[in-house]
């Protein structure tokens, strides 16, 4: 009997999500690792001078299948984190880490790149190819290629353990989030909650109780459930219980819904120790210095000055925001001992009182079909393409698939859209790649992206039909943000893997296209076409839009210093903090809050234990990039404002040509200058945030 081919090794087109199973992971990855090592052995054994075609290009193309296959495995670990997929991912993660660590330390490969750079063939390379060679030489140095041979095994061990710890951090957080449930049986405790949140809680309870009509209402720590409770629930004790559970996830407080093995405190400690050791081995004073090598920012001191300068400009506005909020809570809501679990609730009440509308009212107009259609229209209008439904195997029935075409009908790229929260899906929103654009013989391999969110799924029925999902305006902004990342990947014109799309783009510039796209969520011409009331179908009224616009910078000072708090904590944690010293992580965070924060959480709050960006993702010593890139994105959008049209064709074409299409083929600052004609300025960000006039 002939054995069926492994679908994880099928690279002819799109991933075979209809066939791929956890059992396919080990044999596929093992085979691809062996092929990768054989390729490296062959290329380094050749004695002829290296050329792009015979060496650098051949290496990139030869290792692409491993990257694509492992990308599918990592994606399924993120969106379908059931035990079998977790086990399959974690079993091969050390092998993957070891391979790439070996690759980064291979002196023969390093020498080949250096010879290519120094030889006459380098001058004839394309801009993309030169950039890749330069990046590779830099990355070899940052990967320990120049370490003494006796130190390389230790460095590889550090890399393997770091990857395992990052995965464990995310898994602990997901398990702790899933473990908590607040079952409400007294309907009076639901006062203030919007109907959609009550209905979702009712359905969740019935599902947990296998259809029991008397199951009550189930609330969880997942954003679509947790958020409405904190924002709308009149019952203060209910808000406090959920706030405490959310704030102590994956921490040392085992309370029946948590377990000691989910505590991320030792994971954080070990991550910091290993990062510091890695940096020292490579000759850097701290991990932040190492992290900034491939970024736009030059030094940790430059980043700290940027953050503190922005804090100085925004903190007076934040102090005014919190004073107004506490006064309103005291005078209008009778909350004399204001606590953090009152903040979102009181803010919503203040928003309603000041601007005569609520986010719940606005949410009814952002029905999913209208939002998706409006998003696609923005893409089409800005960049001269068409977005159309497409078909492909998917990992869950909720996932949809689309294609982007030129106006002449040529395929540009494709993307999966996975909008709803699930217990097996990690929190937050993110874009990732399934396939990268490159030249393939005489043709082009088109890019494919994943767009993932965690919104509430549709609940309830009207006239026997399922009501469409509705999104808050913040969720719409999140969707546009992730789509911006997707467009950076999909609209590239790159023909070499190393700089195509988001590849090779400095980390602190990656957020430019995503934050740029957020601006369109505030344009009246856009909102007219992307809103339809979930019941009446009517578009957002102009009067309600005007109220939203007036409230756009509501508490912008508080929100800005909150992001600065996270960024400053991250940078100081990786440049001025000794993980072996007497001062703990929470003590450092307390110092940061004393410097910049205006809303101080209680002592038992364990924010670091759920700070996935820096402990479970790639933002370590890089969280500042959100604010750094926000300066770039606000200034970029100002070009459209100066043109007098958010869809100005010439400006849109220039943004496509100089930012999106270029990808990582040149330094991000050069791309920005090419688009704007000058250096970036912080003025547009401050103006958009209501912190300077003009």
N, C-alpha and C positions, 0 to 999 in steps of 0.2 A: 504494500500500500504506500503510495507516494505521500510524503509529509507535506502539509499545506505550507506555502511560503509565509514567512514572518511579515505581517503587514506593517510593522514598525520599520522595516527595511525597504518599503515601497516608496521611492522618491519620484515616481513618474509624474505625480501631480499633487493633490491635496492630501493631508493626513487621513488615514482610514480609521476615523473614529468609530465607525460601525463595526470594525473588526478587532481593533487593538485591545488587548487584555493585559493585566498585570504580568501574566506568565510570559509575555513576549519580551519583557524589558531586559532581563538578564542575558538571554542568548543574543539578542540584537545588539545590545551595548557592548557585550564581550567581543562579538565579532568586529564591530566598528572600531573598538579600541585596538584590537590586534591589527586591523588594516591600517589604522592611523600610525601605529608604531612602525609597521613595515614601510610605510611611505616615508616617514622621517628617516629611517635607516637608509633607505635607498637614496634619498635626496642628499643626505649628508655624506654619503660614501662617494658621490660623483666628484671627480677631480677637476672637471672643466669649470671655468669661471661661471659663477651663477648669473643667470639672466632672469628677467621677469617671467617669461613664458615657462622656462624649464625649472625654475626654483620657486620664487615667491608666489606666482600665480598658481603653479601646480600644487603647492602646499595648501593654499587657501581652498582651492576647489576640492582637493583630496580629503580635507578635514570637514568640509561642509556637511556631508551626511551625518557625521557624529553630532554636530551642533544641532541639526534639524531634528534628529531622533531624540536626543536628550531634551531638546526644547519641548517636544510633545509630551515627554514623560513629566517634566517639570510643570507644564501647563495642567496636566490632568491631576497632578498632586495638589495644585492650587484650587482647582474648580470641582474636584471630585475626591476629596480627601477621606476616602473610606479606608478601612484597615488594609485591604489588599494593595491598594495603590500606594499608601504610605510605606508599607513594607517593601514594595518593589523599588520605590524611589530611594529610600534610605539604604537599601542593600547595595545599590550601585553608586550612590553619591560619593563614598570614599574613593572608588575606582576612578570616577570622573575627575575628582579633585586631584588625585595622584597623577593622572595623565597630563592635565593641563599644567600642574606644577613642574613635572618633568620637562614638558615642552618649554616652559618659560625659563628653565635653567640649562637648556641644552646649548652648550658652548659652541658646538659645531654649527647649529642653526644660527646662533648669534653671529658667528664669524662669517657665515655666508651672507647675511644681511649687511654686515659691515663692509665686506668686499664689494658687494653690489653697490652700496652707497659711495664707496671711494673710487669705483671703476668708471670707465668711460661710458658704459651703458646707462648709468644713472641719468645723465643729461638728456637722454632720448626718451625717458619715461614720461608718461602723461602726468598731469598734476595729481590725479588720484593715486597713481602708482607711487609717485615720490612721497606723498603724504603717508601712505601705508608703510613704506620702507622706514621713514623717519619715526613713525609711531611704534613700529616693531622694535627698532633699536632702543627707544626709550623704555618700552614695556619689558624688554629682556632685562634691562638694568633694574627695573622695579620688581622683577620676578625672581631676583636672586641669581641671575646667570653669572655674575662676577663674584659670587661668594666662593670662598675656599671650598674645595670638594668635601672636606670633612664636615662642613656646616650644612651642606645641601640636604642631607636626610632630615635634619632637624627642621629646616625650613619647609620641606614637603609635609612633614608631620603637622606643623602649624597650620598649613593651608587646608589639610584634610580635616583637622579638628574644627577650624573656623567654619567651614561649610556645614559640618554636622551640627555645630552649635546654633547657627543661623536657622537651620531647618527645625531644630528642636524648639527654639524660641517661638517660631510661628505655630508649631503644632501644639505646644503648651497653651498658647493664647487661644487658639481655636477650641481646644478641649475644654478649657476653663469657661470660655464664652458659652459653649453649648451646654455645659453642665448646669447652668443656673436657669431656673424658671420661677416666676412669681405667679402663682395661681390665685386669682381673685374670684371669690364666690359671692361677695357682697356688691351688688350692682351700684350702690351709692358711691363706692370708691372710684367709679369710672367718671364721675362728674368732671366736665370740662374737656374730656377727650373727644376728638372728632369721630364721626360715625365710622369712617374707614378704618381707624385704629381699633375701635371696639369690635368691628366685624372681623378684622384680621385676627384679633386676640381670641374671639369666639371660635373661629375656624381652627386656629392653632390648638385650642383646648380640646375641641372635638376630635381633631386628628390624633392628638396624644392619648385621648381617652377612647380611641377606636370608635368614634361616632356618637359618644355619649352626649345627649342633648343637655344634661345637667352638669357638664364638665366645668362650667364657669368660663373664665377668660384667662388665657395664658400670655404672659409678657416675658420677653427674653432680653438678652443683652445685645442682640443683633440690632443694627442701626434702625431698620424700619419699624421695630417694636419699641426699642429704648428711646429713640428720639422724640416721638410724640408724647410719651409719658412725661419726659422732662420738660417739654415745652408747653403742654396743655393741661396736665392732670391737676385738678384743684387740691386733691388730697396730698398734703405735704409729706406725710409719713410714707406714702407710696413712692413719691419722688425720692425721698431720702434712702429708702431700702434699695431701689434700683441704682441710685447714684453710688452708694457704698459698694454694692456688688460689682458694678462696672469699674470703679476706681481700684478695686483690690483683686482684679483678675490676675491669674498666674502669679500671685504673690504668696507670702508665707502664711497668710491667714486661712488655714484649712477650717472650713465651717460646715462641712457636710456636703456642699456642692462643689468643693474644690479638693484637690489632693496634693500632698507634699511634693509628689514627683512633677507636678505642673508648675512649681515655683520657679520663676525665671530669674530670681535673685542670683543664685550661683551661676546661672548661664551668663548673665551680664558680667559678673565678676571675671569669669574665665575668658570671655570674649575680649574684655579690656586688657587683661594680662597678655593674651596672645597677640593682640594688635600692637601693644607696646613692644613686645619682644620682636615681632616682625620688623617694626620700624627701626629698632636699634640694630638688628642684623644688617639692614640695608643702608645703615649710615645716617639715619635721620634722628633728630632729637625726639620726635614723637610721631604718633600715627597721623596727626593732622598734616604735618609736613609731607609725609608720604602720600596721603590722599589727594593733596592739592597739586601734585606733580602733573597730572594730565588735565587739570581744570583751568578755567580762565583766571581765577584768583591766584596770586603769586605766593602769598604767605598767610599763615594763621593770623598774624597781626593785622594784615590788610582786611581780612574778613571781620575780625573783631572790631576794627575801626568802623567799617561799613555798618555793622549791626548796631553799634553803640551810637553812631551818628543818627541812624534812622530812629533809634529808641529816643534820643533826645528830642527829635522833631515830633514824634508821635505820642510820647508819654503824657504831655499836658492835655492832649485830646482824650487819651484813655482815662486820666484822672477825672476829667469832667464827665465822661461817660459813666463811670462807676458811681460817682457822687450822685448823679441824676437818677441812676437806677436804684440805689439804696434809698434815696429820698422818696421816690415813687412807691417802692415796696412798702416803706413805713407809712406813708401818708394815705395811700390809696388801697393797699392790700393788707394792711395791718401786720406786716412782717417786721417786727422790731429787732429781731436777732438774725439779720440777713445771712444766709449760708449759700455755699456754692450750688446746692441742689435747688435753690430758688432762682438762680441767675437766668436760665433759659425761660422759665415760666414768667418771671417778672418782666423780662425783656419783651416777650410776646405781648404781654398786657400793655406795657409802655408803648410799644409799636402801634398797637390798636388805638390807644388813647391819643397818641401824637399825630398819627397819620390816617386814622379812621379806616383801617383795613387790617386784616389778619393774613398770615401766611396760609392758613387753612382756606380762606376765601380764594386766594390766588391759586392755590394748588388745584382747585376744581377746573381751572381753565387749561392746565397743562396736562391734557390727556395724551396718553402715549402715542396714538397714531398721528396726532397733529404735531407733537414734538419731533418725532422722527422725520416726518415729511418736511418740517421747517428746517431741521438740521441739514437735511440733504439739499434743500434749496439754497441754503447759505453756501455750502460747499460748491454747488454747481455755479452759483452766481459769482463767487470769488475767483474760481480757478478754471472756469470754462470746461467742466467735465459733466458727466451724468452719473448718478448713483442709482443702480437698479437692483431689484431682487435677484438672487442667484440661488443655486442649490448645491449642497455638499453634505457629506456625512458629518454629524454633530455629536457632541458628548452628552447633550441633554435636550429634551424635547422643547425647552424654552428658547434654545439658541437659534438665532437666525443668521443668514449668510447673504452678503451683498457683493456687488462688483462695481468698480469705478471704470468708466470708459471715456475716451475722448469723444468729442462731438461727432467725429467720423466713425465711431463704433469700435475703435481699437481698445483692447483691454489694457488698463493701467495697473490695476491691482484689485484685490478682494479682501474682505474682512468678515470675521465672525462677530456677532453682537450678543453678549450674554448679560442681560440687564438685571436679573432678579437675585435676591439673596437666597441662599440655601445653607443648611447646617453643615454641608460637606464642602462649602466654598469659603475660602479665606476672606476676611473682611476688607473693606476699602474698595477702591476702584483703580484699575491699572490697564495699560496697554502693553502687549508683548507681541513678538514677531513669530510667525509660523514659517515664513520664507522671506528671503531678502532678494531684492532686485540685483541682477548682475547680467553681464553679457554671457550668452550661452551659444557658442559657435557663431552662426550668422544671425541668431535671433536674440531675444531678451527673455530671461526668466523674470516673470512679474512677481511683485511682492504680495505677501499675505499677512494680515495682522489679526490679533485678538483684541477686542474691546470688552472689558469686563467691569460691571458695576454691581452694586448691592442694594437695589431699590426694592420696594415692596411690590409683590406681584398683584395682579388684579384680584379683587375680592367683591363678592356680592353680585346680584343680578338685577337687571331692569327689563321688564316685559319678557322674562324667560331667557334673556341673553346675558352673558357675562359682561359686567362693566369693564371697560378698559382700565388699565392702571393709570394713576395720576401721579405726577411728580411735583415736589416742591420746586420753587425757583432755584434754590441751592442745588437740588439734584439735577436740574436742567443744566446749570453751570458746570457741574461735575461731568455730565455727559459731553458737553462741548469741549471741556478740558481734555478728556481722554481722547476724543476725536481729533483734537489738535496734535496729540502725540501720534495718533494713527496716520494723519495726513503727512507728518514729517517722514514717516516710514514709507507710505504708499505713493506719494507724489515725487519721490526722489527721481533723479535722472542718473544716479550713480550706476556705474557698470562694473565696479570692483567691490567685492564683499566688504572689505575692511573700512570703507568710507561711504557706503551706500545707506541712504536713509539716516537713522539715528546713530549708526556705527561711526565711531571716530569723532562724534560731536562731544565737546567738553561737557562734563556732567552739569556744570552750573549754567549751561546754555540750553540744555535739553528741554527745559520748561518754557522756553520762549514761545514756540508755536501753540502749546497747550493753553497758556495763560492769554495769549493773543486772542484765541478763539472765544474765550469767555466774554469778551466785550460785546459780542453779537447778541448775547442774551439780554442786553439792555437797550437794543435798538427797536424803536417803535415799528419801523417797517418790517423787522423780522418777527416781532411778537404778534403782529396782526396776522401773519401767515402761519404761525406755529402754535396757536392756541385755539381750542374748541372746548367749551364747557362740557364736562362729562355727561351732563343730563340734557342740556338745551342745545349744545353744539355751537353756541354763540362764541365769537372771538372775544378776547380780553377787551373790556371797555376802556376807552381812552382815559376816562376819569380815574379808573383803578390803576392804570399804567402810570399816570401822573403822580399818584400817591406812592407807588413803588419807586419811581425815580426820585421823588423827594426823600424817600427813606433809604436810598441806595447806600449812603454813607452812615447809616444808623449804626452807632457803636464801632465805627471803623478804627478808632483809636484803640479800643479794647482788643479788637481782632488783630491789629497790627502788632501790638506788644505781646500778644499771646504767641504769634509766630516767631517773634524775636526771642521770646523766652525759650522756645524749643531749639531754635538755631544756636543761641548762645550756649545753652546747656550742652548741646552736641559738640560744638567746637571746643569749649573748655574741657569737656570730658576727655577729648582726644589730644589736647595740647598742654594743659596745665594741671592735669590730675594724675596722681600716682595711685594706681589700683592696689598697690601693696602698702600704701600709706595709712595713717590713722583716720583720715577723713573719708567718709563713705559717699556713695553716689547720691543718696538722698540729701546729705549735707551740702554737697555742691549745688544740687537743684534748689535747695532753700536759699543759698547765697545768690543764685541767679534771679530767683523770684524777688528777693529783697531789692535787687538792683533795678529790675524792669517791670515786674508784674504789678497789677492793681487788684487782681482777684486771687487771693491766696487759698489753695485747697487745704483741707484738714491734714493733720500730721500723718494720719493713716493712709492717705492717698499714695498709691504706688504707680504713678504715671510711667516711670521708666520700664516697668514690667510689661507694658503693652505698647512701647514705642517701637513698633515694627520697622519703621523706616530705617532706623540706624542699627537695630540689633537683629532684624530678620530680613532686611533688604539691603540695598546698595548705597544708602545715604549716610553712612558713617563719616563724620567730619565733612558732610556735604549737605546737611539739611538747610543750610543758609541759602542754597541754590534757588529755593522757591522765591525768596525775596530778591536775590540777585537777578534772577531771570525776570522777575516781575518788573524791575526797572526797565529791562530791555523790551518786554512785551508791551508795557504801557507806552513807551516811547515809539515803538513800532506802530501801534494803533493810532498814535497821534498823527502819523503821516496821512492816514485816511481822513482824520478830522480836518487836517490842514487842506486836504483836497476837497473837502465839503461833501463827501459821499462815502459811506462805509463800504460801498461796493465799487468804488472808482476803479475802472478797468485797468488803467495804466499802473496804479499803485498796487493793485492785486497781482498783476502780472509780474511786477518787480519783486514783490514779496515771494512769489512762487519761484522766480528765477534766482534770486539772491539768497534766500533763506532755505525754503523747503527743498528745492531741486538740488541744491549744492550738497546737502547733508554734511558729512564730515570731511569733504575734500579740501577744505581750507580752515584756518582758525575762525572760530565763531565771531570774534571781534571784527575780523576782516569782512565777514559776511554782513554783519550789522552795519559797518561803515559803508559797504557797497549799496545797501538798501537805503540807509538814512542820509548818507553823504557827510556824516560827522560822527563824533563820539557819542555814546549814550548819555542821557541826562536823567536825573532822578525827578525832575520837575513834573513830568507827566504823571508819574505814579502818585506823587503827593497831591496833585490836582484832582486826579481821578478818585482819590481816597478822601477828598474834601478837607485836606490838611493845608492847602494853600489855595488862594483864589486865582482865577485866570481862565 
